[in-house]
Amino acid sequence: MNGEDTDAGKELIMATHAKTQKKIPDFASIEEEAEFWDTHDFTDYEHELEPVEFTVAQPLKSTWMLSIRLDKETFDALQAIAKPKGLGASTLARMWILEELARVRKNAEEAR
């Protein structure tokens, strides 16, 4: 077997492998996608994955728990807004509190 035969063999193997690689299907919903990944191995689709860069936020050094009372209607409304965003009601409430505190602090600084 000469070098050309070896190269041709490698090309044939690569071409055959490319034809048999599975493609990640398009999904109509997150639920459909979750069901798919519950029954499939993502390593069968590694060829379609792309590397990404991300930063992991540092955990808060010290935290305090705050309990607030909400009537059912208010809690349900909060939960209805949070759920489509993939958040829990308490996470969304915390985000809103932090946003409002930042706004109040900024206004106080501008008033000085």
ChimeraX attribute file (.defattr): number of C-alpha atoms within 10 A of each C-alpha:
attribute: neighborCount
match mode: 1-to-1
recipient: residues
	/A:1	5
	/A:2	6
	/A:3	8
	/A:4	9
	/A:5	10
	/A:6	11
	/A:7	11
	/A:8	11
	/A:9	12
	/A:10	12
	/A:11	12
	/A:12	12
	/A:13	11
	/A:14	12
	/A:15	11
	/A:16	11
	/A:17	11
	/A:18	11
	/A:19	8
	/A:20	9
	/A:21	13
	/A:22	13
	/A:23	11
	/A:24	16
	/A:25	8
	/A:26	8
	/A:27	11
	/A:28	8
	/A:29	9
	/A:30	9
	/A:31	10
	/A:32	12
	/A:33	14
	/A:34	12
	/A:35	11
	/A:36	15
	/A:37	12
	/A:38	10
	/A:39	8
	/A:40	11
	/A:41	10
	/A:42	14
	/A:43	9
	/A:44	12
	/A:45	13
	/A:46	13
	/A:47	13
	/A:48	12
	/A:49	10
	/A:50	6
	/A:51	4
	/A:52	5
	/A:53	4
	/A:54	5
	/A:55	5
	/A:56	5
	/A:57	6
	/A:58	6
	/A:59	7
	/A:60	6
	/A:61	5
	/A:62	5
	/A:63	7
	/A:64	5
	/A:65	5
	/A:66	6
	/A:67	7
	/A:68	6
	/A:69	7
	/A:70	10
	/A:71	7
	/A:72	9
	/A:73	9
	/A:74	11
	/A:75	13
	/A:76	13
	/A:77	11
	/A:78	17
	/A:79	18
	/A:80	14
	/A:81	14
	/A:82	17
	/A:83	12
	/A:84	9
	/A:85	9
	/A:86	10
	/A:87	14
	/A:88	16
	/A:89	18
	/A:90	15
	/A:91	13
	/A:92	18
	/A:93	15
	/A:94	13
	/A:95	12
	/A:96	12
	/A:97	12
	/A:98	12
	/A:99	12
	/A:100	12
	/A:101	12
	/A:102	12
	/A:103	12
	/A:104	12
	/A:105	12
	/A:106	11
	/A:107	11
	/A:108	10
	/A:109	9
	/A:110	8
	/A:111	7
	/A:112	5
